Amino acid sequence: MNPGTAIVPCPVVLLSVAGEDKPNIITLSWVANVCSKPPTIVAGIRPERYSYKLVKEAGEFSLNIPASNQIDGTEFAGTKSGRDHNKFTEGGFTPEPAIKIKAPLIKECPINIECKTTQIIPLGAHHLFVAEVVAVHIDESTLDEKGKFDASKTSLFTYLPLNGQYWALGKEIP
């Protein structure tokens, strides 16, 4: 097999950014947690994407983790350009104000993560946005009686780059 993106599964996130005229969303799978103190994530974005310029200029963004009932909007946001489409309106998403950044959160997503870019690293086809997490929001309906996230209360999904498929996450392995 030729070299490629073989780490599976990959998270599926909706990155939202304030934008010049309207907020925008881009679907990404090249994201990861990379540090716990300070909490830091990375997101890979191709420079030719419309969102790249918006994220670079804003210096901040939100990562929104969708549930499987949002697959249609997630695919729309990943296959259409924000130059030509309002991905919030057309994708069935509602922008919601964040508390520490200007980029909107996506109300329908069970998890929203507010991020501030600390550096951008050119890697080749993608540039890596390194960002500090400044706030996390978790839908209360997904919490257990102790206030911890309970994945069984929402239907998260993942992406498999080896075959271009989305898969629902299953149950906890005891």
WOURTA-V439538 format. One record per residue. N is the residue number from 0. BURIAL is # if it has 16 or more other ideal C-beta (glycine too) atoms within 10 Angstrom, else .. D_CENTER is the distance of its C-alpha to the mean C-alpha in Angstrom with 1 decimal. Layout:
n | burial | d_center
N | BURIAL | D_CENTER
N | BURIAL | D_CENTER
This chain:
n | burial | d_center
0 | . | 29.0
1 | . | 27.8
2 | . | 25.3
3 | . | 21.7
4 | . | 18.3
5 | . | 19.8
6 | . | 17.7
7 | . | 16.7
8 | # | 14.8
9 | # | 11.4
10 | # | 8.2
11 | # | 6.3
12 | # | 2.6
13 | # | 3.4
14 | # | 4.0
15 | # | 7.4
16 | # | 10.6
17 | # | 14.1
18 | # | 15.8
19 | . | 19.6
20 | . | 20.8
21 | . | 17.9
22 | # | 14.2
23 | # | 11.9
24 | # | 8.7
25 | # | 7.7
26 | # | 6.4
27 | # | 5.9
28 | # | 7.6
29 | # | 9.2
30 | # | 7.6
31 | . | 10.0
32 | . | 11.9
33 | . | 15.0
34 | . | 17.1
35 | . | 18.1
36 | . | 20.5
37 | . | 19.1
38 | . | 15.7
39 | # | 13.8
40 | # | 10.7
41 | # | 10.5
42 | # | 8.4
43 | # | 10.7
44 | # | 11.3
45 | . | 14.6
46 | . | 17.0
47 | . | 18.2
48 | # | 15.1
49 | # | 15.6
50 | # | 12.3
51 | # | 13.6
52 | . | 16.6
53 | # | 14.9
54 | # | 12.6
55 | . | 15.6
56 | . | 18.0
57 | # | 16.1
58 | # | 15.5
59 | # | 12.6
60 | # | 9.2
61 | # | 7.0
62 | # | 3.7
63 | # | 4.6
64 | # | 5.7
65 | # | 8.1
66 | # | 11.7
67 | . | 13.8
68 | . | 15.6
69 | # | 12.8
70 | . | 13.0
71 | . | 15.0
72 | # | 12.7
73 | # | 9.8
74 | . | 12.4
75 | # | 13.8
76 | # | 10.8
77 | # | 10.8
78 | . | 14.6
79 | # | 15.8
80 | . | 16.0
81 | # | 15.5
82 | . | 18.9
83 | . | 20.4
84 | # | 18.4
85 | # | 17.1
86 | # | 13.8
87 | # | 13.9
88 | . | 17.5
89 | . | 17.7
90 | # | 14.6
91 | . | 15.9
92 | # | 13.5
93 | . | 14.9
94 | # | 14.0
95 | # | 14.9
96 | . | 16.1
97 | # | 14.6
98 | . | 17.3
99 | . | 17.0
100 | # | 15.3
101 | # | 15.8
102 | # | 12.4
103 | # | 12.1
104 | # | 10.2
105 | # | 10.0
106 | . | 13.1
107 | # | 12.9
108 | # | 9.9
109 | # | 11.7
110 | # | 9.5
111 | # | 8.3
112 | # | 8.3
113 | # | 10.3
114 | # | 10.7
115 | # | 13.6
116 | # | 14.1
117 | . | 17.2
118 | . | 17.7
119 | # | 16.9
120 | . | 18.5
121 | . | 19.6
122 | . | 19.6
123 | . | 20.8
124 | . | 18.8
125 | # | 15.6
126 | # | 15.5
127 | # | 13.8
128 | # | 12.4
129 | # | 13.5
130 | # | 12.6
131 | . | 14.2
132 | # | 12.6
133 | # | 14.9
134 | . | 14.2
135 | . | 12.6
136 | # | 13.2
137 | # | 13.9
138 | # | 15.7
139 | . | 19.3
140 | . | 20.0
141 | # | 18.0
142 | . | 20.2
143 | . | 23.5
144 | . | 26.8
145 | . | 26.2
146 | . | 23.0
147 | . | 20.8
148 | . | 17.8
149 | . | 19.3
150 | . | 17.1
151 | . | 20.1
152 | . | 19.6
153 | # | 16.5
154 | . | 15.7
155 | # | 12.6
156 | # | 12.3
157 | . | 11.7
158 | # | 12.4
159 | . | 15.7
160 | . | 16.1
161 | . | 19.8
162 | . | 20.4
163 | . | 17.4
164 | . | 17.2
165 | . | 14.8
166 | . | 16.4
167 | . | 16.4
168 | . | 16.6
169 | . | 20.2
170 | . | 22.2
171 | . | 22.7
172 | . | 25.1
173 | . | 27.8
